[in-house]
Structure formats: C-alpha cells, structure tokens
Amino acid sequence: MQPIQGAPARPPGQDSTPGTQAAGEQPLSTVQRTVLERLITRLVALTQQQSAEVWAGVKHDLGIKSDAPLQSRHFPAAEQNLNQRLETASQNHTTRQVISRLTELLNHGNNRQAVSDYIRQQFGQTALSQLTPEQLKTVLTLLQNNQIAIPQPQIRPATERPLLPAEHNSLNQAVTRLAAATGESGKLIWQSMMELSGVKTVELIPAKHFAHLMTWLQARQTLSLQTSPTLQSVQVALKQPLDEREWQDLNNYAQQQWQATPQTVLTTAQVQDILHQVFLRRAERAHDVLEIRNIQPIYNPLFAPLVESVRSLSTRPGLMLIALVVAFALIWLVI
C-alpha cells in the first residue's frame, strides 16, 4: 500500500500506521471475527463452556499467548480448530442423547437383559459404555423397532437370596476404593456390576455373585495402577487365579478379538473386557454346577417306595418268601 500523498513525515522510531503493516499482521476483520464468534456460539450451546474459555482454548491450540490478540493471518487455523471442536461436540451431544434414550428404554420390561445379551453376542461387550457411537445408535434403533428378542422373565429359585447387608457394605467399600484409584464414578461402577449380574436397577444383586464381583473389583483396582498391563498381569491380579481351561479360553479370546498374545500390552478397555469375560465364565460355570447338584436320580420318584419296601422285607425272611412267591405267580399269569 502506498503512503498517502502529502502526509507529514513521521518522527524517527514511531510505528507505522496500520495501512503500512505487513500483510496478515492486521487484527481480525469484522467479517472474520463474526465467523469465529458464530462458531463459538454454537460450541457454547453444545458444551456449556464459557465464550472466554473457548477463545482461550483456540489461542492455546494455535500457540498464541493468552494476552495477545488474534490477527488476520490466524483466521484460517482458528476457523479450522473451531470446526473440529464443533464436530466433536456434536458427536458427543448426539451420543449423550442416544445413551439417555437407551437408559429410559432399559428400565421397561426385560429390555436390559435383552440388550445385554445382544451386545455380548454381536459386539463381544458387556456394558453400553464400551460401545462406539455407531453401535449405540444401532442398539437404540433395533430396540425402538422391537427387533431385539426380549427374554421372558425367569423365576429364580428360592435359594437365590440377595446380598446380605455385610456383603453389600463390602462391595460398596471396594467400589469406593476403585473409584478413588481410577476417577470413575461409583454409580457407573455399580451399573456395570448390575449389568454383569444380569439384574435390573430395581432388583438386588444375588449373593451368588458376591465372590466374583469382589474379585472383579480388586483386580480392576490392581490393574489400574499398572502402565503396561498384559494377560499375564490379569492372571497375577486375580485373587482366584485362572485355571488352565480359563487361561486357554482367554488367550483364544484375546487372539480372536485383538490378535493379542499373553505378552501384548492391553488398553484399559481391553483389560476391562477380559475381566468381564472372567466374571461371566465363572458365573456361568457356578450356575451349571448348581444345576447338576440339584438333579435327582431318574429312578427316584417312581421306584423309591418299592426300594424302601424291599429293604423293610429283607429284615423279615418269612414275609420276604411270601412276597417272592406272589411276585412269581403274578409274572406267570401275565406270561
């Protein structure tokens, strides 16, 4: 830009006017500032951040001092930064809405059990918090369209008592310790435990899961302190170590899911998934053992009275002989 004809000469050392500044060194134009402020307004509406906080974040990302103004040359990078923030905020907002709607639907009927079964079968996960936004949308759509099979309510045996107050208190203390170690909400930890146990929010966790849940909580706390956990770390962290079959099953699972070996460093989500698998396998095995123990011999209902009669007759030889004669006679008549 040429200086204005006839302008008086400047004293030595005085700054040049804005008209003689280098290209891009001018402050943001009115149009540029308006564009950025509109993006920030939309971002504030989605994130509940303060406008000043967003401006400070943009400056930090662009490497500009907090007390320095944005210049016109910063506009392209600032606009791109805000658009990226806005896209992330929009995705998070949508995900929160999906989770909120899912949470409402899970409290109806047996929806919680149905969704738990579905995500375990389809995605290999045991909690909604482990699903991607797209997977959450899929689950919500299927549930709204009644395309997820709803299991029928099951009558639990009378022996399946709820947790005793002392057991509940022990779990609560373990949850508090885990929340302090990981920063996770205690409410979310309890929700994960209920999902693992297959109960609704209005139901009590069965006492049969107490030992497995304590193992799950203690292992999570131990592994949260490790920077490079592996399958071998999981084995060491478990109060009741994996037996040979469990170890092989989890090795196969990790290999299929993430191509991981026993020495592969696992992410936090992968460690939690492994611990979920340990819980589910042990809970299922305990259930199977309980059912086997409750099976009665096949002959029992029909032949028990006859067996008792024979035992009583065997102590009286005379009656035993008469009974045998009558039995042979009946058999001969039938033939």
C-alpha positions as CSV (number, residue, x, y, z in Angstrom):
1,M,0.0,0.0,0.0
2,Q,1.4,3.4,-1.0
3,P,1.6,6.2,1.6
4,I,-0.9,9.0,1.3
5,Q,0.5,11.9,-0.8
6,G,1.2,14.9,1.3
7,A,1.3,13.0,4.6
8,P,3.7,14.6,7.1
9,A,6.9,12.7,7.7
10,R,7.0,10.5,10.9
11,P,9.5,11.1,13.7
12,P,12.2,8.5,13.8
13,G,11.3,5.3,15.7
14,Q,7.5,5.9,15.5
15,D,5.5,2.8,14.4
16,S,4.0,2.7,11.0
17,T,0.2,3.1,10.5
18,P,-2.0,0.0,10.1
19,G,-2.0,0.8,6.4
20,T,1.7,0.1,6.2
21,Q,1.7,-3.1,8.3
22,A,2.8,-6.4,6.6
23,A,0.1,-8.5,5.0
24,G,-1.6,-10.7,7.6
25,E,-0.4,-8.7,10.6
26,Q,-3.6,-6.7,10.9
27,P,-6.2,-7.5,13.5
28,L,-9.1,-9.8,12.6
29,S,-11.5,-8.1,10.2
30,T,-15.2,-7.6,11.2
31,V,-16.2,-10.5,8.9
32,Q,-13.5,-12.8,10.3
33,R,-14.5,-12.1,13.9
34,T,-18.1,-12.6,13.1
35,V,-17.5,-16.0,11.5
36,L,-15.4,-17.1,14.6
37,E,-18.0,-15.8,17.1
38,R,-20.8,-17.7,15.4
39,L,-18.9,-20.9,15.6
40,I,-18.1,-20.2,19.3
41,T,-21.8,-19.5,20.0
42,R,-22.8,-22.9,18.6
43,L,-20.0,-24.6,20.5
44,V,-21.0,-23.0,23.8
45,A,-24.6,-24.2,23.3
46,L,-23.4,-27.8,22.9
47,T,-20.7,-27.9,25.6
48,Q,-21.9,-25.3,28.2
49,Q,-18.4,-23.8,28.1
50,Q,-17.9,-20.1,28.5
51,S,-17.1,-18.0,25.4
52,A,-13.9,-16.7,27.0
53,E,-12.9,-20.3,27.8
54,V,-13.3,-21.3,24.1
55,W,-11.3,-18.3,22.9
56,A,-8.5,-19.2,25.3
57,G,-8.5,-22.8,24.1
58,V,-8.2,-21.7,20.5
59,K,-5.3,-19.5,21.3
60,H,-3.6,-22.3,23.2
61,D,-4.0,-24.7,20.3
62,L,-2.6,-22.1,17.9
63,G,0.4,-21.3,20.2
64,I,-0.7,-17.7,20.8
65,K,-0.1,-16.1,24.1
66,S,-3.3,-15.5,26.1
67,D,-2.8,-11.8,26.2
68,A,-2.0,-11.4,22.5
69,P,-4.8,-10.7,20.1
70,L,-5.7,-12.9,17.1
71,Q,-4.5,-11.5,13.8
72,S,-6.0,-11.9,10.3
73,R,-3.3,-14.5,9.5
74,H,-4.6,-16.7,12.3
75,F,-8.1,-16.8,10.9
76,P,-7.9,-20.0,8.7
77,A,-6.3,-22.0,11.5
78,A,-8.7,-20.7,14.1
79,E,-11.7,-21.4,11.9
80,Q,-10.5,-25.0,11.3
81,N,-9.8,-25.5,15.0
82,L,-13.4,-24.4,15.9
83,N,-14.9,-26.5,13.2
84,Q,-13.1,-29.6,14.6
85,R,-14.2,-28.7,18.1
86,L,-17.8,-28.3,16.9
87,E,-17.8,-31.6,15.1
88,T,-16.5,-33.4,18.2
89,A,-19.0,-31.6,20.4
90,S,-21.9,-32.5,18.0
91,Q,-20.9,-36.2,18.1
92,N,-20.7,-36.2,21.9
93,H,-24.0,-34.4,22.2
94,T,-25.7,-37.0,19.9
95,T,-24.1,-39.9,21.8
96,R,-25.4,-38.5,25.1
97,Q,-28.9,-38.2,23.6
98,V,-28.7,-41.8,22.4
99,I,-27.5,-43.1,25.8
100,S,-30.2,-41.1,27.5
101,R,-32.9,-42.6,25.4
102,L,-31.4,-46.1,25.8
103,T,-31.4,-45.7,29.5
104,E,-35.1,-44.8,29.5
105,L,-35.9,-47.9,27.4
106,L,-33.8,-50.2,29.5
107,N,-36.0,-49.7,32.5
108,H,-39.0,-51.2,30.7
109,G,-39.7,-54.9,30.9
110,N,-36.8,-57.1,30.2
111,N,-35.1,-54.7,27.8
112,R,-32.0,-54.5,29.9
113,Q,-31.4,-58.3,29.7
114,A,-32.2,-58.3,26.0
115,V,-29.7,-55.5,25.2
116,S,-27.1,-57.1,27.4
117,D,-27.5,-60.4,25.6
118,Y,-27.4,-58.7,22.2
119,I,-24.3,-56.6,22.7
120,R,-22.5,-59.6,24.1
121,Q,-23.3,-61.7,21.1
122,Q,-22.9,-59.0,18.4
123,F,-20.1,-56.9,19.7
124,G,-18.4,-59.0,22.3
125,Q,-19.0,-56.4,25.0
126,T,-20.8,-56.4,28.3
127,A,-21.5,-52.8,29.0
128,L,-23.0,-49.9,26.9
129,S,-20.1,-47.7,27.9
130,Q,-17.8,-49.9,25.8
131,L,-19.8,-49.4,22.6
132,T,-18.9,-47.0,19.8
133,P,-21.4,-44.2,18.9
134,E,-22.5,-46.1,15.8
135,Q,-23.0,-49.3,17.8
136,L,-25.1,-47.4,20.3
137,K,-27.3,-46.0,17.5
138,T,-27.7,-49.5,16.1
139,V,-28.9,-50.9,19.5
140,L,-31.3,-47.9,20.0
141,T,-32.8,-48.3,16.6
142,L,-33.3,-52.1,17.0
143,L,-34.8,-51.7,20.4
144,Q,-37.2,-49.0,19.3
145,N,-38.3,-51.2,16.4
146,N,-38.8,-54.2,18.6
147,Q,-36.1,-56.1,16.7
148,I,-34.2,-57.4,19.7
149,A,-35.5,-60.6,21.2
150,I,-36.9,-59.9,24.7
151,P,-36.3,-62.8,27.1
152,Q,-39.2,-64.0,29.2
153,P,-39.0,-63.3,32.9
154,Q,-37.3,-66.2,34.7
155,I,-38.5,-67.4,38.1
156,R,-35.4,-67.6,40.3
157,P,-35.0,-70.4,42.8
158,A,-35.8,-69.7,46.4
159,T,-32.2,-70.4,47.4
160,E,-31.0,-67.4,45.3
161,R,-31.0,-64.9,48.1
162,P,-30.0,-61.2,47.7
163,L,-26.8,-59.8,49.2
164,L,-26.7,-59.5,53.0
165,P,-26.1,-56.0,54.4
166,A,-22.5,-57.0,55.3
167,E,-21.8,-58.3,51.8
168,H,-23.3,-55.1,50.2
169,N,-21.2,-53.0,52.5
170,S,-18.0,-54.9,51.5
171,L,-18.8,-54.4,47.8
172,N,-19.5,-50.7,48.4
173,Q,-16.2,-50.2,50.1
174,A,-14.4,-51.9,47.2
175,V,-16.3,-49.7,44.7
176,T,-15.2,-46.6,46.7
177,R,-11.6,-47.7,46.5
178,L,-11.8,-48.4,42.8
179,A,-13.5,-45.1,42.1
180,A,-10.7,-43.3,44.0
181,A,-8.0,-45.1,42.1
182,T,-9.5,-44.6,38.6
183,G,-11.5,-41.4,38.9
184,E,-14.5,-43.3,37.6
185,S,-18.0,-42.6,39.0
186,G,-19.0,-45.0,41.7
187,K,-22.5,-45.0,40.2
188,L,-21.2,-46.2,36.9
189,I,-19.2,-49.0,38.6
190,W,-22.4,-50.2,40.3
191,Q,-24.2,-50.0,37.0
192,S,-21.5,-52.2,35.3
193,M,-21.8,-54.7,38.2
194,M,-25.6,-54.9,37.8
195,E,-25.3,-55.4,34.1
196,L,-22.7,-58.1,34.6
197,S,-25.0,-59.8,37.2
198,G,-28.0,-59.6,34.8
199,V,-30.3,-57.7,37.1
200,K,-32.4,-54.6,36.7
201,T,-32.0,-51.3,38.6
202,V,-34.9,-52.2,40.9
203,E,-33.6,-55.6,41.7
204,L,-30.9,-56.7,44.2
205,I,-27.7,-58.4,43.2
206,P,-27.9,-62.2,44.0
207,A,-25.5,-63.2,46.7
208,K,-24.1,-66.0,44.4
209,H,-22.2,-63.2,42.5
210,F,-20.6,-61.7,45.7
211,A,-17.2,-63.5,45.4
212,H,-16.9,-63.0,41.7
213,L,-17.7,-59.3,42.0
214,M,-15.2,-58.8,44.8
215,T,-12.6,-60.5,42.6
216,W,-13.6,-58.2,39.6
217,L,-13.3,-55.1,41.7
218,Q,-10.0,-56.0,43.3
219,A,-8.5,-57.0,40.0
220,R,-9.6,-53.7,38.4
221,Q,-8.1,-51.7,41.2
222,T,-4.8,-53.6,41.0
223,L,-4.5,-53.3,37.2
224,S,-5.4,-49.6,37.2
225,L,-2.0,-48.9,38.8
226,Q,-0.1,-50.7,36.0
227,T,1.1,-48.7,33.0
228,S,1.5,-51.8,30.7
229,P,-1.0,-54.5,31.7
230,T,-1.0,-57.8,29.8
231,L,-2.9,-61.1,30.1
232,Q,-0.2,-62.3,32.5
233,S,-0.8,-59.2,34.6
234,V,-4.5,-60.1,34.7
235,Q,-3.6,-63.6,35.9
236,V,-1.5,-62.2,38.7
237,A,-4.1,-59.6,39.7
238,L,-6.9,-62.1,40.2
239,K,-7.5,-63.2,43.8
240,Q,-8.5,-66.6,42.4
241,P,-6.0,-67.2,39.6
242,L,-7.2,-68.6,36.2
243,D,-7.2,-72.3,35.9
244,E,-5.7,-74.0,32.8
245,R,-9.0,-74.0,31.0
246,E,-9.8,-70.3,31.8
247,W,-6.3,-69.3,30.7
248,Q,-6.6,-71.1,27.4
249,D,-10.1,-69.6,26.8
250,L,-9.0,-66.1,27.5
251,N,-5.9,-66.5,25.3
252,N,-8.1,-67.6,22.5
253,Y,-10.5,-64.7,23.1
254,A,-7.7,-62.1,23.1
255,Q,-6.2,-63.6,20.0
256,Q,-9.5,-63.5,18.1
257,Q,-10.5,-60.0,19.3
258,W,-7.3,-58.1,19.1
259,Q,-4.6,-60.6,17.8
260,A,-3.1,-60.2,21.3
261,T,-0.6,-62.6,22.9
262,P,-0.1,-63.1,26.7
263,Q,2.8,-60.5,26.5
264,T,0.8,-57.9,24.4
265,V,0.2,-54.6,26.3
266,L,-3.6,-54.1,26.6
267,T,-5.6,-50.9,26.7
268,T,-7.8,-50.1,29.7
269,A,-10.9,-51.0,27.7
270,Q,-9.3,-54.4,26.7
271,V,-8.4,-55.1,30.4
272,Q,-11.9,-54.4,31.5
273,D,-13.3,-56.6,28.7
274,I,-11.0,-59.5,29.8
275,L,-12.2,-59.1,33.4
276,H,-15.8,-59.1,32.3
277,Q,-15.1,-62.4,30.4
278,V,-13.6,-63.9,33.6
279,F,-16.7,-62.9,35.6
280,L,-19.2,-64.2,33.1
281,R,-17.4,-67.5,32.6
282,R,-17.1,-68.2,36.3
283,A,-20.7,-67.1,37.0
284,E,-21.9,-69.4,34.2
285,R,-19.8,-72.3,35.5
286,A,-21.1,-71.9,39.0
287,H,-24.7,-71.9,37.7
288,D,-24.1,-75.1,35.8
289,V,-22.6,-76.8,38.8
290,L,-25.5,-75.8,41.0
291,E,-28.0,-77.2,38.4
292,I,-26.1,-80.5,38.3
293,R,-26.1,-80.8,42.1
294,N,-29.9,-80.3,42.1
295,I,-30.6,-83.1,39.6
296,Q,-32.4,-86.1,41.2
297,P,-31.8,-89.7,40.2
298,I,-34.2,-90.8,37.4
299,Y,-35.5,-93.8,39.3
300,N,-36.2,-91.8,42.5
301,P,-39.8,-90.6,42.0
302,L,-41.1,-94.0,40.7
303,F,-39.1,-96.6,42.5
304,A,-38.2,-95.1,45.8
305,P,-41.3,-96.6,47.6
306,L,-40.5,-100.0,46.1
307,V,-36.9,-99.9,47.2
308,E,-37.9,-98.9,50.8
309,S,-40.5,-101.9,50.8
310,V,-37.8,-104.3,49.7
311,R,-35.4,-103.0,52.4
312,S,-38.1,-103.5,55.1
313,L,-39.0,-107.0,53.9
314,S,-35.4,-108.1,53.9
315,T,-35.3,-107.8,57.6
316,R,-38.2,-110.3,57.9
317,P,-37.4,-113.6,56.0
318,G,-40.9,-115.1,56.2
319,L,-42.6,-112.2,54.7
320,M,-39.9,-111.9,52.1
321,L,-40.5,-115.5,51.0
322,I,-44.3,-114.9,50.7
323,A,-43.7,-111.8,48.7
324,L,-41.4,-113.6,46.2
325,V,-44.0,-116.4,45.7
326,V,-46.7,-113.8,45.0
327,A,-44.4,-112.0,42.6
328,F,-43.6,-115.1,40.6
329,A,-47.2,-116.1,40.5
330,L,-48.2,-112.7,39.0
331,I,-45.4,-113.0,36.4
332,W,-46.6,-116.5,35.4
333,L,-50.2,-115.3,35.0
334,V,-49.1,-112.3,32.8
335,I,-47.0,-114.6,30.6
